[in-house]
Amino acid sequence: KRAMAQEHQEYIQTKVNPTLENLVTQVLLERPEAPVPFMIRWLASQQSGQGASVAPPQKSEPSETDRLRNEIQALQQEVRQLEVQLGKHTDSLPLGASPKQEDSEEEEEEGDEDDLHQEQIMKHLKSGQRNSVSAEAYGDWNQPKAYTPVVVPKSEEQKQRLLEVLRSCILFSSLDIGSLDIVVDAMAERRVDSGERIINEGDSGDVMFVVEQGMFDCLKRVDNHEDVVHRCSAGDFFGELALLYNCPRAASVVARETSLAWELDRETFNHIVREAAITKRQKYEEFLSQVPILANLGQYERAQLSDAFRTQLVTAGTSVLRQGEDGALFYLVEEGELVAMKSEGGEPEREVFSYSRGGYFGELALLGGGHDVRAATVIARTDAKLLWVDRNMFERLLGPLKIS
């Protein structure tokens, strides 16, 4: 069984994973409405040597697509047959028998045929990118490694500066103090000159970056030239996709001015940051999808918002915000009940609205349109648990929303 598991691991590493990584990257970048036809066309373009770009289907392409679909179905059938054969073979082994010894004679007879199949699959899934197992896939054939904390020497002044940056960064907001200290120890300071290219699109990536000072342009190749698709400033981060999905760099990053960033290695990210981020996303994404004001957000924006939200516990009778104050935070109600009280023309406050799970308030002061102060006072009727996000993140993610 151990030998068979090793064969499975090698097969995935050398034949399956490289193309899957590239395919997932292209799907994430393009986000097609119909992902299955897009993936089929992309695989067809790889086989015909057209590169990673996927052109819209032309009239001359249906036969190529059909042929590729038939090949995929044939490969899937072969996999199912192999699974059945492997299951029968292991069930028929006598107690204590070695699968490797039992298979030795069959391997000699089937070796030539297996080599032919592997050669065909390799041609079909050929890729020059990194040969590594996806970080999400673990099993008997790919056990996660034990993590040894990395310590990069730095002064107390550097540690304090870095802590301030990480506390303002949504990716690290869910870490406890102990985990945050491990991340601080592992990060390395990186000073970048203006115009220096810190990441190249298509390269493999083993580090991500958090910006302390300066500004970076994220560039994407489009029709033989590079377009700026995003701009990162202090508190922003980039390069995390290559670590989250174990895929090539999705874009290039160039310093727009002399800048200071901190880099974090893959192992620390996967063992400390990634698990905490995924746990928080899973907790809040379904909840956020049920909030009416967030209905127009895509899955990626909702995932970012899940990272950005902070938690606030309030006791019954507590004022969360007051009428007339400047607005800086947007709130969602995760648990409990709250009430909005409003006073007009010098009259006593009266209840104008109530909130329960999924309710939201504070959006008017952030969306603009003449509302630059709180329009009402919001008080907790019961003990409540709130999620909140500040003005900068709100405008980045929710600014385009219209309130009817």
Residue pairs with C-beta under 8 A, 6 or more apart in sequence:
1 90
1 99
3 99
3 100
4 86
4 99
4 100
5 140
5 141
6 141
8 141
9 133
9 141
9 142
11 118
12 133
12 137
12 141
12 142
13 131
13 132
13 133
14 122
14 131
15 118
15 121
15 122
15 125
16 125
17 131
17 132
17 133
17 134
18 125
18 127
18 128
18 129
18 130
18 131
19 43
19 46
19 125
19 126
19 127
20 134
21 129
21 130
21 134
21 245
21 246
21 247
21 248
22 46
22 52
22 127
22 129
22 247
22 248
23 39
23 42
23 43
24 245
24 247
25 245
25 247
25 248
25 250
26 38
26 42
26 52
26 54
27 35
27 38
27 39
28 241
28 245
28 247
28 250
29 220
29 250
30 38
30 54
31 298
31 300
32 38
37 57
37 65
38 54
40 65
40 68
40 69
40 72
41 54
41 55
41 57
41 61
41 65
42 52
42 54
43 68
43 72
44 61
44 64
44 65
44 68
45 51
45 52
45 53
45 54
45 55
46 52
46 125
46 126
46 127
47 68
47 123
47 124
48 64
57 65
71 124
75 121
75 124
78 117
89 99
89 102
89 103
90 99
93 99
93 102
107 114
129 202
129 204
129 248
130 204
130 248
132 246
133 142
133 246
134 245
134 246
135 243
135 244
135 245
135 246
135 270
135 274
136 245
136 246
138 144
145 267
147 267
147 268
147 271
147 272
149 182
149 185
149 186
149 268
150 185
150 186
150 265
150 267
150 268
151 185
151 186
152 185
152 186
152 187
152 188
154 162
154 189
158 189
159 184
161 212
162 184
162 187
162 212
162 262
163 180
163 184
165 210
165 211
165 212
165 234
165 235
165 262
166 172
166 180
166 183
166 184
166 210
167 173
168 235
169 210
169 235
169 236
169 237
170 304
170 307
170 308
170 393
171 210
171 237
171 240
171 273
171 277
171 307
172 180
172 183
172 273
173 307
173 308
173 310
174 276
174 277
174 279
174 280
174 307
175 183
175 272
175 273
175 276
179 272
179 273
179 276
182 268
182 272
183 264
183 268
183 272
183 273
186 264
186 265
186 268
187 210
187 262
187 263
187 264
188 262
188 263
189 260
189 262
190 198
190 209
190 260
190 261
190 262
190 263
191 258
191 259
191 260
192 198
192 214
192 216
192 255
192 258
192 259
192 260
192 261
193 255
193 258
194 255
194 256
194 257
194 258
194 259
195 254
195 255
196 254
196 255
197 252
197 253
197 254
198 209
198 216
198 253
198 254
198 255
198 261
199 205
199 209
199 238
199 239
199 249
199 251
199 252
199 253
200 249
200 252
201 219
201 220
201 221
201 248
201 249
201 250
201 251
201 252
202 248
202 249
203 248
203 249
204 242
204 248
204 249
205 239
205 242
205 243
205 248
205 249
205 266
206 242
206 243
206 265
206 266
207 239
207 243
207 263
207 264
207 265
207 266
208 237
208 238
208 239
208 240
208 242
208 243
208 263
208 264
208 269
209 237
209 238
209 239
209 253
209 261
209 262
209 263
209 264
210 235
210 236
210 237
210 261
210 262
210 264
211 232
211 233
211 234
211 235
211 236
211 237
211 238
211 259
211 260
211 261
212 234
212 260
212 261
212 262
213 234
213 259
213 260
214 233
214 234
214 255
214 256
214 257
214 258
214 259
214 260
214 261
215 231
215 232
215 233
215 255
215 256
215 257
215 259
216 231
216 232
216 233
216 236
216 238
216 253
216 254
216 255
216 256
216 259
216 261
217 228
217 230
217 231
217 253
217 254
217 255
217 256
218 228
218 229
218 230
218 231
218 232
218 238
218 251
218 252
218 253
219 226
219 227
219 228
219 229
219 251
219 252
219 253
219 254
220 226
220 227
220 229
220 250
220 251
220 252
221 252
226 252
229 251
230 238
230 251
231 256
232 238
232 253
238 253
239 249
239 253
240 269
241 247
241 249
241 250
242 248
242 249
242 250
243 266
243 269
243 270
243 274
244 274
264 273
277 307
280 306
280 307
281 303
281 306
281 307
283 306
284 305
284 306
284 309
284 387
285 299
285 302
285 303
285 306
287 334
287 358
288 294
288 297
288 302
288 305
288 306
288 332
289 302
290 358
291 332
291 358
291 360
292 358
293 360
293 363
293 398
293 401
293 403
294 302
294 305
294 398
296 401
297 305
297 397
297 398
301 397
304 397
305 389
305 393
305 397
305 398
308 389
308 393
308 397
309 332
309 387
309 388
309 389
310 387
310 388
310 389
311 334
311 385
311 386
311 387
312 320
312 331
312 385
312 386
312 387
312 388
313 383
313 384
313 385
313 386
314 320
314 336
314 380
314 383
314 384
314 385
314 386
315 380
315 383
316 380
316 381
316 382
316 383
316 384
317 379
317 380
318 379
318 380
319 377
319 378
319 379
320 331
320 338
320 378
320 379
320 380
320 386
321 327
321 329
321 331
321 361
321 362
321 374
321 377
321 378
322 374
322 377
323 341
323 342
323 343
323 373
323 374
323 375
323 376
323 377
324 373
324 374
325 373
325 374
326 365
326 372
326 373
326 374
327 362
327 364
327 365
327 366
327 371
327 372
327 373
327 374
327 391
328 365
328 390
328 391
329 362
329 388
329 389
329 390
329 391
330 360
330 362
330 363
330 366
330 388
330 389
330 391
330 394
330 398
331 360
331 361
331 362
331 378
331 386
331 387
331 388
332 358
332 359
332 360
332 386
332 387
332 388
333 355
333 356
333 357
333 358
333 359
333 360
333 384
333 385
333 386
334 357
334 385
334 386
334 387
335 357
335 384
335 385
336 356
336 357
336 380
336 381
336 382
336 383
336 384
336 385
337 354
337 355
337 356
337 380
337 381
337 382
337 384
338 354
338 355
338 359
338 361
338 378
338 379
338 380
338 381
338 384
339 351
339 353
339 354
339 355
339 378
339 379
339 381
340 351
340 352
340 353
340 354
340 355
340 361
340 376
340 377
340 378
341 349
341 350
341 351
341 352
341 376
341 377
341 378
341 379
342 349
342 350
342 352
342 375
342 376
342 377
343 349
343 350
349 377
352 376
353 376
354 381
355 361
355 378
361 378
362 374
362 378
362 388
363 394
363 398
363 403
364 371
364 375
364 403
365 371
365 372
365 373
365 374
365 375
366 391
366 394
366 395
366 398
367 398
367 399
367 401
367 403
389 397
